[in-house]
Amino acid sequence: MCVEGDFEVEYQGDKTPVTKGETVLIPACIDEIYLIPGGEVTLLEVYVN
């Protein structure tokens, strides 16, 4: 969840913008993903074990 700021999620060459208040669900099967900040960003990371 993006708490402050904005960033892009890059996966397999595709980029998706994420802004404050939005949530991104990333499946556990994803091997490699990049989070590219657009300045100062605060993220909340939650996972289920």
Secondary structure, DSSP 8 states (H G I E B T S, - for coil): -EEESEEEEEETTEEEEEETT------TT----EEEESSS-EE------
